[in-house]
């Protein structure tokens, strides 16, 4: 059951609106219709749509199998349908538009062996040309590479901006806030579809400067 006070998408059928005497075929149809509603697909990324389609197929298989063995007959199928709705709501809350920027994984550096100075130069060139998204990407790469060059991070492919901010923040507590801000804006721009602007570029540059000027813990 949905916990008291938890938001429920508009139009979600209330428990009293579902027939008590529910057979196997109506239960399957109800689950299929619920999962097909636009609220679960509008503004959702393609991977989530594919996951929900896969879930719908598995639920249909489950309902087909449960129709002959479900304890309580129609009541048992009703419980399954309610659980399906709860799972879908939780999935959407976890991977919906508000959570998308933090949920999407991706390495910062990719297949590059450039130095921090080279990434900074590219970031400045992109910013001067008004290519703010590219400037944000290169500035975050400069931050991560600089932490690796100072041996504060072990070089590792696939490290995300969030990983770098957490690991770098432990080595540079005074710059932890700046790292977190930079990682968040990087994710919003590169993975969240939020275009960068001159202010975003300046925030990234300031974070890079803060990291460069901060001494590591235990270093005199």
KACOR-V58720 format. One record per pair of residues at least 24 apart in sequence whose ideal C-beta (glycine too) atoms are under 7 Angstrom apart, sorted by the first residue. I is the first residue (numbers start at 1). J is the second residue. Records with the same first field share a line. If there is no record, write none. Layout:
BEGIN
I=J + J
END
This chain:
BEGIN
1=82
2=86 + 89
8=89
9=39 + 89
12=85
15=82
18=78 + 81
20=74
21=74
22=74 + 77 + 78
23=74
24=63 + 67 + 77
27=63 + 77 + 81
28=60 + 63 + 64
30=81
31=59 + 60 + 63 + 81 + 84
32=56 + 60
34=84 + 85 + 88
35=88
40=88 + 92
43=97
44=96
45=100
48=95
59=84
100=192
101=187 + 188 + 191 + 192
102=187
104=191
105=160
106=160 + 190 + 191
107=157 + 158 + 159 + 160
108=140 + 141 + 144 + 159 + 160 + 161 + 164
109=141 + 144 + 145 + 157
112=141
115=145
116=142 + 145 + 146 + 149
119=145
120=208
127=201
132=196 + 197 + 198 + 200 + 201
133=189 + 195 + 196
135=196 + 201
136=185 + 186 + 189 + 196 + 200 + 201 + 204
137=190
139=204 + 205 + 208
140=182 + 186 + 204
142=208
143=182 + 207 + 208 + 211
146=211 + 212
147=211
152=216
161=186 + 187
168=211
171=216 + 217
172=211 + 214 + 216
173=217
174=214
175=210 + 211 + 214
178=206 + 207 + 210 + 211
179=207 + 211
181=207
182=207
END
